[in-house]
């Protein structure tokens, strides 16, 4: 069983990665990060997390919508006869 300290450490565990980015993009990212009072790393992490959360939310909504479609809706009407559909 995990202790609170171990759980906190797991949540804050960081891993370094290497990115190849255009020099101008890095310069602009540094300016943006400075304006926001954060680091480029924190800026990128927040954006990535935001995109992943949005994707998860979309997938959940899609799953619910498809389940609703499969279930169908009772609109209280009746199916028209062939003759009614082809009346002129």
C-alpha positions in Angstrom: 0.0 0.0 0.0 1.3 3.5 -0.9 1.9 6.1 1.6 0.8 9.8 1.1 4.5 10.7 0.4 4.9 8.0 -2.2 1.6 9.1 -3.9 2.7 12.7 -3.9 6.1 11.7 -5.3 4.4 9.7 -8.1 2.1 12.7 -9.0 5.1 15.1 -9.2 7.5 12.7 -10.9 9.0 14.4 -13.9 10.9 12.9 -16.9 13.2 14.9 -19.2 12.6 14.8 -22.9 14.5 16.3 -25.8 12.7 18.3 -28.5 14.1 19.7 -31.7 12.4 23.1 -32.3 13.1 26.0 -34.6 15.3 28.7 -33.0 12.8 31.4 -33.6 10.0 29.3 -32.1 12.1 28.7 -29.0 12.9 32.5 -28.7 9.2 33.3 -29.0 8.3 30.6 -26.5 10.8 32.0 -24.0 9.3 35.5 -24.4 5.8 34.2 -23.9 6.9 32.2 -20.9 8.6 35.2 -19.4 5.5 37.3 -19.9 3.4 34.7 -18.1 6.0 34.3 -15.4 6.7 30.6 -16.0 9.1 28.4 -17.9 8.9 27.1 -21.4 8.7 23.6 -20.0 5.7 24.5 -17.8 4.1 26.3 -20.8 4.5 23.3 -23.0 3.3 20.9 -20.3 0.2 23.0 -19.6 -0.7 23.1 -23.3 -0.1 19.4 -23.8 -2.2 18.6 -20.7 -5.0 20.9 -22.0 -5.0 19.2 -25.4 -5.1 15.7 -23.9 -7.9 16.7 -21.5 -9.9 18.1 -24.4 -9.3 14.9 -26.4 -10.5 12.8 -23.5 -13.6 14.9 -23.0 -14.3 14.7 -26.8 -13.9 10.9 -26.7 -16.3 10.6 -23.7 -18.9 12.8 -25.4 -18.5 10.8 -28.6 -19.0 7.5 -26.7 -22.2 8.9 -25.0 -23.6 10.2 -28.3 -23.0 6.9 -30.1 -24.7 5.0 -27.2 -27.7 7.4 -27.5 -27.9 6.9 -31.2 -27.7 3.1 -30.8 -30.5 3.3 -28.3 -32.6 5.6 -30.4 -35.4 8.0 -29.4 -39.1 7.5 -29.1 -40.5 10.6 -30.8 -44.1 9.4 -30.1 -45.0 9.3 -33.8 -46.0 6.4 -36.0 -44.3 5.1 -39.1 -46.3 6.4 -42.2 -47.6 3.8 -44.6 -46.0 3.4 -48.0 -49.1 5.1 -49.6 -48.8 8.1 -47.2 -45.1 8.6 -48.0 -45.8 8.6 -51.8 -48.9 10.8 -51.8 -48.8 13.7 -54.2 
